[in-house]
Amino acid sequence: MLDSLFDFYRKNITTYRLLFQFMRTWHILMQVFFLLFLMSAYVLISGLCVFLLIQEPIVLKIGLFGFIGSVLFFAFSTWRLNEKAKRVLEHEHGIRSIAGIWRTPEFETLQADLLKDYLQEHHLYTDEKLKLLIEGYENETRKNKYPTLINWGIVVSLSVPLWIQYVTFIFKSESMRTLEDATWVLMVGVLFVVVLIAMIGFTKWFFGECQDAFLYGEKAHRKTLIERLQDARLRYRKEADKIDDENRFT
């Protein structure tokens, strides 16, 4: 039951099947430019820290030019994808969106109706069965988590001794002559550590949560299916309450 519903959802209801498969080139380009945007942001932040610490602007310049270029390309690809998506929705599904983004309430309703029709056809559109489906997919999601490829705790712990040696060398150098110099280095060092931790945390989140979405894998589809089943259950309850109210007054 779980496998058949998931297979139907993946092949007939996902956004990729209803929309992006008709515009694969621009969709892939948008993803590539987004990854370049992330990489250039990392280089820009690292270059800023290097510039503040040792007054070396080369990394900062590379990061700045790369960041500006990637933002422009990503913005253009997103705009182009949005415009093409509107035309695809109108041609394939009769959904018009003149202004704004392509994702409209009508598109959400289309996906919800397709799922409801399948559930009704297979006698799964009841509160109890929807609850069991949601619990089943949630259990599969917990069991199929991706293993951690890099233990960031070990990376940070191994980096601490190197950082201590680096800071000791800086403070003992001849250029460190005043309290202001030492304070400046300390502040930049703390900023660098905070930024590094933030970048590591974001990278861990990105590759843990978003990599499957970029690859259209089962994890991303299962998560969205759970959300849609929860919406379907809420919709079923509202419909049942409405029928009860109508029966009460007849």
Secondary structure, 3 states (H helix, E strand, C coil): CHHHHHHHHHHHCCHHHHCHHHCHHHHHHHHHHHHHHHHHHHHHHHHHHHHHHHCCCHHHHHHHHHHHHHHHHHHHHHHHHHHHHHHHHHHHHCCCCCCCCCCCHHHHHHHHHHHHHHHHHCCCCCHHHHHHHHHHHHHHHHHCCCCCCCCHHHHHHHHHHHHHHHHHHHHHCCCCCCHHHHHHHHHHHHHHHHHHHHHHHHHHHHHHHHHHHHHCCHHHHHHHHHHHHHHHHHHHHHHHHHHHHHHHCC
